[in-house]
Amino acid sequence: MFDKTTQPTLVWPKKYNEIPKEVFEREELWPKELETIFYGEEWHPIVHRAEIPNPGDYKAAELGEMPIFAVHGEDGEIRVFQNTCTHRGTSLITESSGNKKELECPYHRWLFNLEGELVGCPNSRDYSPGFDRKDFGLAKLRLEEFCGLFFVTMSDKTPPLKEYLGENFYEPLSRILGGDGRLKLIGYQKVMYDCNWKAYCDNDGYHAPLLHKAFALLNWQGGKGVQNVSENGHLSFESELKIPDDITALEDGSILDFKGTETSTGSIVQMQFPVTVYSKHMDMLNIRYAFPKGPKGLEVHYAYFSHEDDDEEMLAHRIRQSSNLLGPCGLISMEDASVFSRIDIGNKTPGNAIFQKGVEDEHKLSFTVKQNDESGNLPRWEHYRKRMGFERSES
């Protein structure tokens, strides 16, 4: 845990649209980020029920540097535990996902059921006086569910999930999760980014038509969307994707078809502080789970979903659309990895990153901005600054 006696200091610029570049580079900030953000008063999405639909199904993950796993119990309940034996600390789960009838530690063969209870331990008659298996169940994390998506927090002080996410975030998220959460997992794409985790979640709408060549190639025109940002750094925006009728740049333009039942062909993109992205572009339903690998790397899992009511044609369409457009090699996202790496290089220089587009006043924040403004990132930075306890400069 973070040692408060060695708290790192950093003077934050007075202007709200300036961010110190050293915040991306100073590795001594990472222990405090773990303590105050990843292990603090924040909710973190870990698994959707569609990823572990059957009793015994499990999924391993990380919360900061803490190994955890979600498991579907025989009683139908989903729980999230720390991935450690309560005897001597050996990890119980080594695969990313699978199915088990029970959880056994290989070191001394302590055995746990899917509900986390210790049900067997060899030679227990020789254990210390008063030993009781009931006292050695797996450490369970605080958990809440929304539309089949399970969130965890390490703090008892974290507000209830609905209050934490806020009204502007909650309703659009339900549509990304199929409206009722009745999803099926299509699969994953996984990628490592060579950057600090904050560079990844500092991505904005401003860059999309300028960096991603496919936007011009496909002649996509963004609509007049609006970003809504909460004080605790969650960002949500919706827009229309104006797709031309004649796609000449693609051999098969059907990957851009919209076949959904909604009246809108639009896009919903949400960034939940600290590091999760949700999106619905046309017929693609996507959660991007992100796992910092210390201060200088980030692993992102693109999880794609269909709806339980989809027929075979719709399922095939979602697979083709998702695998061609999103992910690390997707037509509308492939350039991100290169820029993240270049941001990491450039931020080794002194000074501040200065946000311009959409900034109306350098000394105050805006919580409702246009779709392609970069000023929507600034409330998230302010939340980060407060969590980390950094003071603003007075000059």
Steps between C-alpha positions, in 0.01 A plus 500: 500500500603860444726654765355844578827611655660496153213668317616630159458873442396665179390859442201511267471794257260779593316486167241222475595422138863421582620158618860443616670257261696352790178339625547242221869441571562500874493135597487581873138614449390141429486372862278792598280450193451141611403602853276798426345399165516127427461399866307813594144632467441398138295225332676281242318275248640148509271259316168475321278203575526406133872432551435241773145377426519153657569371853874449540594754233767743613696798368829630640579871509705759684400795713806722494766244585265275698411167331127426523251269332125483445323164526147382432391300805292184510228714658490723191664792675808673361771595749841664469788385720862590550704243309694369797481198728420601858770263625833623360393729216545281191288611202210266428423596140770509233292491179314805369169311499353152521271278704566329832290295738716610792805714572810318622829651609784288353742577783335329797173385338267732684164467327233767457152473354368743239344710776848561645463278808793287617369144480819297533854525635730196551626418852287767667515308831859625526409866450520771765249482790158641416543467123160527328455462126222761511762764579701428184258564215623695197511880530192633320478845340207739530288452189209665316332408170344703221354343183703186564828690545670453837703776666734473799646749746751465778344772713196492726473876447434479124145626428243258357567424135207692353588812697869460411438473124239774486185542292678615182710182501257238622236509225736499197698216660184289512469536121861394447419195712210405275227682690434213738846346546400178320825467309714222356878524482634501144868510595800717586781689339789576735778753455791648694552876473842649569385795709391618841138407574397866518608562138257230384203647684595854394384411147239743365246560225712775345759259362268245338440650153855646493706195601294208373535488121194277464274788597604682183528178299142407584378859475350480848354818635449541874174651617455778751541290811540620857735382773368486856765473770450447871703652783652159572636474149254279311444610140211404272418619151265404221516591134363402161720316252409632156603208281499567123284279279782412262812358666762474224804465728400153622463184296205407721323800647249285688718513812365853543134396479275579794263211569390580853146563616576848635405798286847653538815394314693699754790454731524497879843524659555508875813529710462392861770627732764382537560288191197322345341575161155387384375548145214430265584588140221394262450131594819454705462451877838534667662522845870584517637369828837661569772378736803721574827309506674732739558862398632427150268255331133418452321181393156552344246225440238586238197285591230473231142395558184405314147496639332177607219566251732532198446255217796341320510771235516780758766317700717456189453868417607614848811280482606638159428859594677482836811320379546734201428838658608488865789346693874551458485444121155645439440746217392774740752440782825349369705822520445547875781269611764694308384833641489367857864399465595838355319677784712298741817616324398864474392529863859449615551869426418772757189715498125448476255344259264781401140426400344746256197375310178583680669694782294814566664602826846385611403539866184290514368164382219425257294185556302511174704551183483420129571153363847577361621729781800394706385706799278208605814332636570773753244406770661154508839658555358713780358189667841332467675804649269503802531124554879535498500803730697729267461874563454753221763766451391848601689660215 
